[in-house]
């Protein structure tokens, strides 16, 4: 998993509340067990017409949608079913961060495990970002994960919260298993210093 330190990127907006995981990746594309190829089906029913041709008005089909690594979405992003394919598709497309005023808990956890930062801002700031990025353009956002700051196009900054464990995993570019594997020596030392609590005697 790629480390997440400081991300500066163009951004796009989907200012729609309650975007669920079936809209992110429709259920008919969940037959695969791997991550490869899912990016092409991201927001499929919004992105393509009934014949499978790209809809030119949809943001991902426009030039600004192909360069952005940050998605500004509406409130309660990622609600619905718990499918991990949703963050797989988003990550496969190239998104490293999703900004919203709230996320569904399961989606948020799945996103973090797949190297995507779900960044929560106030409703007021979300409305401001949604308006400024709606038509694309050259505006940039910078996310400093270590400093937990979001630098806005006008030069202002806003702080954001993230728990220490997930912050550490993203900075190191590991999932929860990788985090443990990096600390095998410390775990072994800890186990050696604590006698077993369950007797192995018959």
C-alpha positions in Angstrom: 0.0 0.0 0.0 1.4 3.4 -0.9 2.3 5.7 1.9 0.1 8.7 2.5 2.1 11.7 3.7 1.4 15.0 1.9 -1.0 14.9 -1.0 -1.4 17.9 -3.3 -4.0 17.3 -6.1 -6.7 18.7 -8.2 -10.1 17.7 -6.9 -13.6 17.0 -8.3 -17.0 17.2 -6.6 -20.0 14.9 -6.5 -22.2 17.1 -4.3 -24.9 14.4 -3.7 -25.9 13.3 -0.2 -26.2 9.6 0.7 -24.1 8.2 -2.1 -24.3 4.5 -1.3 -22.0 1.6 -2.2 -24.3 0.3 -4.9 -23.9 3.7 -6.7 -20.2 3.6 -6.2 -19.9 0.0 -7.6 -23.2 -1.7 -8.7 -23.8 -5.2 -7.3 -23.6 -6.9 -10.7 -19.8 -6.2 -10.7 -19.2 -7.9 -7.4 -18.5 -11.4 -8.8 -14.7 -10.8 -8.7 -12.7 -11.4 -5.6 -9.7 -9.4 -6.7 -9.2 -5.6 -7.0 -8.0 -5.4 -10.6 -10.3 -3.9 -13.2 -12.9 -2.4 -10.8 -11.9 1.1 -11.6 -13.7 0.8 -15.0 -17.0 0.1 -13.2 -16.7 3.0 -10.7 -20.0 5.0 -10.6 -21.0 2.8 -13.7 -24.7 3.7 -13.8 -23.9 7.5 -13.6 -20.9 7.2 -15.9 -22.3 5.3 -18.9 -25.5 5.1 -20.9 -27.6 2.0 -21.5 -25.3 1.0 -24.3 -22.1 1.3 -22.2 -21.0 4.5 -23.8 -19.5 7.3 -21.6 -21.8 10.1 -20.7 -19.8 13.3 -21.6 -21.4 15.3 -18.8 -20.3 13.1 -15.9 -17.3 14.4 -14.1 -15.2 11.2 -14.4 -15.5 11.3 -18.1 -14.2 14.9 -18.4 -10.5 15.8 -18.4 -10.6 17.2 -14.8 -12.0 13.9 -13.6 -9.1 11.9 -14.9 -6.4 13.9 -13.0 -8.0 14.3 -9.6 -6.9 12.2 -6.6 -9.3 13.9 -4.2 -13.1 13.5 -4.4 -15.3 16.0 -2.6 -18.7 14.2 -2.0 -22.0 14.9 -0.3 -22.9 14.0 3.3 -23.1 10.4 4.5 -20.8 9.1 1.7 -20.5 5.3 1.4 -23.8 4.3 3.1 -25.6 1.1 2.2 -24.1 -2.4 2.1 -20.6 -3.1 3.5 -18.9 -4.2 0.2 -15.2 -3.6 0.2 -15.3 -3.4 -3.6 -16.4 0.3 -3.2 -13.0 1.5 -1.9 -11.2 -1.0 -4.2 -12.9 0.7 -7.2 -12.1 4.2 -5.8 -8.5 3.4 -5.1 -8.1 1.6 -8.5 -9.3 4.8 -10.2 -6.6 6.8 -8.4 -8.4 8.5 -5.5 -6.4 8.8 -2.3 -8.8 10.9 -0.3 -12.6 11.5 0.0 -13.8 14.6 1.7 -17.3 14.7 3.2 -19.1 16.0 6.3 -19.7 12.3 7.3 -19.1 8.8 6.2 -20.8 5.5 6.8 -18.7 3.7 9.5 -18.1 0.4 7.5 -17.1 2.3 4.4 -14.8 4.5 6.4 -13.0 1.5 7.9 -12.8 -0.2 4.5 -11.4 2.9 2.9 -8.7 3.3 5.6 -7.7 -0.4 5.1 -7.2 0.3 1.4 -5.1 3.5 1.7 -7.9 6.0 1.2 -8.2 8.9 3.7 -11.9 9.6 4.5 -11.5 13.3 5.6 -14.4 14.8 7.6 -15.0 18.6 7.3 -17.8 20.9 8.5 -21.0 21.2 6.5 -20.0 24.8 5.7 -16.6 23.9 4.4 -18.0 21.1 2.4 -20.5 23.4 0.7 -17.7 25.8 0.0 -15.5 23.1 -1.6 -18.5 21.7 -3.6 -19.2 25.1 -5.1 -15.5 25.9 -6.0 -14.7 22.6 -7.6 -18.0 21.9 -9.4 -16.7 23.0 -12.8 -13.2 21.6 -12.4 -10.5 24.2 -13.0 -6.9 24.3 -11.7 -7.7 24.6 -7.9 -5.6 22.4 -5.7 -6.0 21.0 -2.3 -3.1 19.9 0.0 -3.6 17.3 2.7 -0.9 17.0 5.3 -1.7 13.8 7.2 1.1 14.2 9.7 0.0 17.7 10.6 -3.7 16.8 10.1 -4.3 19.9 8.1 -6.2 20.6 4.9 -4.8 23.6 2.8 -7.6 25.2 0.8 -7.2 26.9 -2.6 -7.4 30.4 -1.1 -4.5 29.7 1.3 -6.6 29.0 4.4 -6.2 25.8 6.3 -8.5 23.6 8.3 -7.7 20.9 10.8 -9.2 17.4 10.7 -9.4 14.5 13.1 -8.1 10.9 12.6 -7.3 8.3 15.2 -3.6 7.6 15.9 -3.7 3.9 14.8 -5.2 4.6 11.3 -3.0 7.7 10.9 0.1 5.6 11.6 -1.0 2.9 9.2 -1.5 5.4 6.4 1.8 7.2 7.0 3.6 3.9 7.0 1.7 2.5 4.0 0.4 -0.6 5.7 -2.9 -2.2 6.7 -3.6 -3.5 10.2 -1.9 -6.9 9.5 1.2 -5.1 8.0 1.3 -2.9 11.1 1.5 -6.0 13.3 4.1 -7.7 11.1 6.4 -4.7 11.3 6.3 -5.1 15.1 7.0 -8.8 15.5 10.2 -8.2 17.5 8.4 -6.0 20.0 5.5 -8.5 20.2 8.0 -11.3 20.9 9.7 -9.3 23.7 6.4 -8.5 25.3 5.3 -12.2 25.1 8.6 -13.4 26.6 8.2 -11.0 29.5 4.7 -12.2 30.4 4.2 -15.8 31.6 1.3 -17.7 29.8 -2.0 -17.2 31.6 -3.3 -20.6 30.7 -1.6 -23.6 32.0 -0.4 -26.2 29.5 -0.2 -29.0 32.1 -2.6 -31.8 31.7 
